[in-house]
Amino acid sequence: MSQKPIIGVTMGDPASIGPEIAVKALLDKNIHAICKPLIVGDAGVFRHIIQKLNLDAKVNAIHDVKDAKFQLGLLDVYDLQNVDLEQLKFGEISAMAGEASFRAVEKVIQLALAKEVDATVTGPINKKSINEAGHHFAGHTEIYATLTGTNKYAMLLAEDNLRVIHVSTHVSLRQACDNVKKARILEVTELLHNGLKSLGVKNLKIGIAGLNPHAGDSGLFGTEEADEILPAVEEARRLGYDVEGPVPADTLFSKAATGYYGGVVAMYHDQGHIPFKLTGFKWNAEKQQMDSVKGVNITMGLPIIRTSVDHGTAFEIAGKGVASPDAMILAIENAVQLAQYRSVEKETA
């Protein structure tokens, strides 16, 4: 891009670590070197967290993107003015917090669709608070899909060598097994292939996980591999994708972590999330807190760019000043990479 992309960053749940990690990430000079960051949320929340944690920053509350200053140390906040600080309590579920976090997501999507921002990055939300506010979504992915009118989408997690896309995410395990279908596996394989290219990954070899122990062991432990996964793998090869599978999940991820695969297809939420978080989340047993929380969540298939931290609201440490901005910084960096790739695609189209 000839100019640095504008990245819209949502505050997340105002009672969570979302505002704290957003401020810390935007105080990183390296972030300002690669993009123009803009927070979407309630300006009062950010003034409050800055004062509470004695952070070296000020707030520039705006109601139009063109009024942003994009200066290090001055946080441009697209001010939605929808949080009552007298009612806000860190670490507590509330309809008010859920409403505020939902409206921030809604607004950043609107800004991206209107091309006022080049990409969006989301802070953590609390699903219970969102639902108490009357917005019945399983998470960010479903909100984005609904508000952009997207039918074919998937969650892609990225950290270091490990990049994992999911056939299904926020459904019961019983339903997840029922969702292992050839057409869906092909769909997410294509989304993963395109995602790897847009992230600048050179290794486009994709490993596709089995669903059952030992990938079914020739039908001894289930037939989904023979009935759905293997036909999807064979069709993907016919379409020109470099794929391997079905591979037993207990060996697939150890190979993927070394870079053997550019990306992997997981059959359900925990199959992909557990190895991914073992790679990116570092727990300090002595301090009883995370030293580092890394990992980016990217929604593939959308007409706009959306990346996110791949961790939750961490209510237990909200407002204490100990939250790590690592994942937020990575999410912004990945959003910039995706925005640059999309810009080049448009120029060469």
C-alpha angles and dihedrals in degrees: 000000000000089000131035111268121248109239119200111212120192120217094228118211107349090218091056137069088273098101092043096053091044091056093045092048093049091051088062108103090209090064091055089048092062104032150005105253121206124184119216115203142064115333092207091060090056094046087051096050092045091053095042094051095035092236120174098243143100132209127240104195112205139172098199129048091228089066093062117116099198093209126151109253093020112092114210105212120188091218117222092173094212107126124089103210091199089062097038115103122180114243097016130117114233140160089232092058090044092052092048094049092046093050090051090055091046092051096048089051090052091050091050094047088050088050092238089126125033098216141000131230122190131211120214120289131195111237093205092054091046091052093045086057089057099258105123105200131132092224149309094306093060093044091054093046092051097044093047095042092240120160103174111055141126143189116255120191119200132187125146108311095346118091116166130184122189133225087205134002126173101034134098118278089247091055091043090060090050090051094061097107132150095240094051093046090052090048095054092042089059091046090050093049090052091044093053090052093048091050091053095248112159097195106077096174109127126203116206116206127225119236101220131053110288087006089287095307094243093316098312093114102028143327103235091098093056096036102043117359102049093047088051091050092049092048091048090055091050088053090055102259120140100233138157127194170289085295120178106257093228090066100028097070097045088056092044092053089061092053097256088130124038087213142347137221113227119198097219144006104273095037088066102029100053098058090038094055092044085061100045107028117078115192120200106211093190095053093034092227141090115275091195136004112194132170137098128227114209124186108218124203098036124128087231133046119261127175128165146180109270096224136080137252095281091210090178092069100029113135094010098103096236100102116122117233092200096108093045091052091050091047091054092046091052091047089054091050091050092047091051092049092049090049092053090047091055092048093051096040 
